[in-house]
Amino acid sequence: MDKQKADEILIGYLPKIYGFAVKNSFSYDEAEDICAEIVKELYEALLKSEEIYNIDGYIMFNLQAEKYLCG
């Protein structure tokens, strides 16, 4: 996926990702750290992928995986 498309996708999902991080953390500082890590990992994954047909499912799956891995 090209950089511009990955940027657009992440900008659109940033409020949801941050909300997810706030709900699954104990402080806003921790939420910001979690959000940054999720965005970094998703961005790297998006750049490596050629085509994602269900972006909602892909991102929600990765958020849930992050929840279970982090606690």
C-alpha positions in Angstrom: 0.0 0.0 0.0 1.3 3.5 -0.7 2.1 5.9 2.0 -0.6 8.4 1.2 -3.4 5.8 1.4 -2.0 4.4 4.7 -1.9 7.9 6.1 -5.5 8.6 5.1 -6.7 5.3 6.7 -4.9 5.9 10.0 -6.1 9.6 10.2 -9.7 8.3 9.8 -9.2 5.7 12.5 -7.2 7.7 15.0 -10.2 8.7 17.2 -11.3 5.1 17.4 -7.8 3.9 18.2 -7.3 6.5 20.9 -10.7 5.7 22.4 -9.8 2.0 22.5 -6.5 2.9 24.2 -8.3 5.1 26.8 -10.8 2.4 27.6 -8.0 -0.2 28.1 -5.5 1.9 30.2 -5.3 3.4 33.7 -4.2 6.9 32.7 -4.1 9.2 29.7 -0.3 9.0 29.6 -0.6 5.2 29.3 -3.4 5.6 26.7 -1.2 7.8 24.6 1.6 5.3 24.7 -0.7 2.5 23.8 -2.2 4.5 20.9 1.2 5.4 19.6 2.3 1.8 19.6 -0.9 0.6 17.9 -0.6 3.3 15.2 3.0 2.5 14.6 2.3 -1.2 14.2 -0.8 -0.6 12.0 1.1 1.8 9.8 4.0 -0.6 9.3 1.5 -3.4 8.5 -0.5 -1.2 6.1 2.7 -0.2 4.2 3.7 -3.9 3.9 0.3 -5.0 2.6 -0.6 -4.9 -1.1 -4.4 -4.8 -0.7 -6.7 -5.1 2.3 -10.3 -5.8 1.3 -11.9 -5.3 4.7 -10.1 -2.4 6.4 -12.6 -2.2 9.2 -12.2 -5.9 10.0 -8.4 -5.7 9.7 -8.1 -2.8 12.1 -10.6 -4.1 14.6 -8.9 -7.5 14.6 -5.5 -5.9 15.3 -7.0 -3.8 18.1 -8.5 -6.8 19.7 -5.2 -8.7 19.4 -3.5 -5.8 21.0 -6.0 -5.9 23.9 -5.3 -9.5 24.6 -1.6 -9.2 24.2 -1.3 -6.2 26.5 -3.5 -7.3 29.2 
